[in-house]
Amino acid sequence: MTPHLFIRRALARGARRVPRRAGPHPEIPAGDYCYVPLGWSEDRTTLHVQVCPHWHLQRHKPAQENGYCRLLRLGDSNPGSGGLLWDQVKACSHNLDQAAR
């Protein structure tokens, strides 16, 4: 049995979910949010951001329950997520201590 199939079957049986990769994640933005602010538009109506590659918006879920972290495999509707992924507030602890640039 390949490891990939084993993991899928273990998850189907309700095994504890683990992050896809252990160790440091330099691609995750520093600070409390799932993005890095890049600057405002010229008319100052839009904040341009670089979003964490693991953050995703689940369009089939209701508003304010549709945030999802692919790294943690955790969504707003999951217990323990904090319920603020829709607003791009981190559910992970990666790079929290670093000041946002």
C-alpha positions in Angstrom: 0.0 0.0 0.0 1.4 3.4 -1.0 1.7 6.0 1.8 -0.7 8.3 0.0 -3.5 5.6 0.0 -2.7 4.8 3.6 -3.1 8.4 4.7 -6.4 8.7 2.8 -7.8 5.5 4.4 -6.6 6.6 7.9 -8.4 9.9 7.5 -11.5 8.2 6.3 -11.4 6.1 9.5 -11.2 9.3 11.6 -7.5 9.4 12.4 -6.0 12.6 13.7 -5.2 15.0 10.9 -1.7 16.2 10.6 -0.1 19.0 8.5 1.1 18.0 5.1 4.7 19.1 5.9 6.4 19.4 9.2 9.0 22.1 9.9 9.3 25.8 9.0 7.0 27.4 6.5 8.6 30.5 5.1 5.8 30.9 2.5 3.3 31.7 5.3 3.1 35.5 6.0 4.4 36.9 9.2 1.9 38.2 11.8 -1.7 37.4 12.7 -3.1 37.3 9.2 -3.1 35.0 6.1 -1.7 37.9 3.9 0.9 40.5 3.6 -0.3 44.0 2.8 1.4 45.4 -0.4 -0.1 48.8 -0.5 -3.2 50.8 -1.3 -4.6 51.6 -4.7 -4.1 55.2 -6.0 -7.7 56.1 -5.0 -7.1 54.5 -1.6 -10.2 52.3 -1.9 -8.5 48.9 -2.3 -5.7 47.3 -0.2 -3.6 45.0 -2.4 -2.3 41.9 -0.5 -0.2 38.8 -1.1 -2.4 35.9 0.2 -0.9 32.8 1.9 -0.7 30.0 -0.6 -2.5 27.7 1.8 -5.6 30.0 2.4 -8.7 29.3 0.3 -12.2 30.6 0.2 -14.9 27.8 -0.1 -17.5 29.4 -2.3 -20.1 26.7 -1.6 -20.2 27.6 2.1 -22.2 30.5 3.6 -20.4 33.9 4.1 -18.3 34.1 7.3 -18.1 30.3 7.3 -16.2 29.8 4.1 -12.5 30.2 5.0 -10.2 27.2 4.7 -6.5 26.5 5.4 -5.1 23.8 3.1 -2.0 23.3 5.3 -4.1 22.5 8.4 -7.0 21.0 6.4 -9.2 23.1 8.6 -12.2 25.3 7.8 -14.3 27.8 9.6 -17.0 25.2 10.2 -14.5 22.9 12.0 -14.4 23.0 15.8 -11.2 24.5 17.0 -10.6 26.7 13.9 -11.4 29.9 15.6 -14.0 30.7 12.9 -12.1 33.6 11.5 -10.4 32.1 8.5 -13.0 33.7 6.2 -11.5 37.1 7.4 -8.0 35.8 6.8 -7.1 35.6 10.5 -4.6 32.8 11.0 -5.6 29.5 12.6 -2.0 28.3 12.5 0.9 29.5 14.7 3.5 29.7 11.9 5.5 33.0 11.9 3.3 34.7 14.5 6.2 36.1 16.4 7.7 37.8 13.3 6.6 41.4 12.7 4.6 41.9 9.5 6.5 43.7 6.9 
